[in-house]
Amino acid sequence: MAKNRTKEKHMARPVEEHNTAAWANIEELQPVSRVPIPNETQVKNAKEWVDTNQK
């Protein structure tokens, strides 16, 4: 095996930062599938972002 085990030590650390994602302000979860439903403000922000970034 390789002597450098840095990668193995840090594999459990997540790469993504989910604090600023659209689902960060979860209002509720779907009962069976446990899909997060964001609050109304986040839904409006997401729609506005999509509308302004369309080609």
Steps between C-alpha positions, in 0.01 A plus 500: 500500500598861462668676786285812455174429680372859507221424256380207709488716813287770335257285302230531766504881481225629263603721209173686452373780719124460544440798729427734209306257283133542414409222743687666790175658625295183515139562592388137500585152373286277285381219728606193302780617272646751751552756222564844651249773410656850522310795637315735263778761495754246377261378230452857374877563504564179305236589238640851464851360455382257230304770319795742491750236387305361207645554155 
